[in-house]
Amino acid sequence: MTFIMNFIIIPLMCIVGIVPSIYLLFAIPIVIGYKVYRKLRFGISLMN
């Protein structure tokens, strides 16, 4: 019975862990790029 539970829980935990990692992998560079674009184009501070 524990083998079946491990067979279900381990892939589920892998999915739960990888989804936020993939999100951050793409979101952080996009936000930084957008802030640099606003700084160069409009002169807005990077901290806003």
C-alpha positions as CSV (number, residue, x, y, z in Angstrom):
1,M,0.0,0.0,0.0
2,T,2.8,2.5,0.8
3,F,4.3,1.8,-2.7
4,I,1.1,2.9,-4.3
5,M,0.9,6.0,-2.2
6,N,4.5,6.9,-3.0
7,F,3.8,6.3,-6.7
8,I,1.1,8.9,-6.4
9,I,2.6,11.4,-4.0
10,I,6.1,11.8,-5.4
11,P,5.1,12.9,-9.0
12,L,2.5,15.2,-7.5
13,M,5.2,16.8,-5.3
14,C,7.5,17.2,-8.3
15,I,4.7,19.0,-10.2
16,V,4.0,21.3,-7.3
17,G,7.6,22.2,-7.0
18,I,8.4,22.7,-10.6
19,V,5.5,24.9,-11.5
20,P,6.6,27.9,-9.4
21,S,10.2,27.4,-10.5
22,I,9.2,27.6,-14.1
23,Y,7.0,30.7,-13.4
24,L,9.9,32.5,-11.7
25,L,12.3,31.5,-14.4
26,F,10.3,33.5,-16.9
27,A,8.7,36.2,-14.7
28,I,11.8,37.7,-13.1
29,P,13.7,38.5,-16.4
30,I,10.4,39.8,-17.9
31,V,9.9,42.2,-15.0
32,I,13.5,43.3,-15.0
33,G,13.4,43.9,-18.7
34,Y,10.1,45.9,-18.4
35,K,11.6,48.1,-15.7
36,V,14.7,48.8,-17.8
37,Y,12.5,49.6,-20.8
38,R,10.5,52.1,-18.7
39,K,13.7,53.6,-17.4
40,L,15.2,54.1,-20.8
41,R,12.0,55.1,-22.6
42,F,10.2,57.3,-19.9
43,G,12.9,58.0,-17.3
44,I,10.9,56.3,-14.6
45,S,12.8,55.0,-11.6
46,L,13.6,51.3,-11.5
47,M,12.3,51.1,-7.9
48,N,8.7,51.9,-8.9
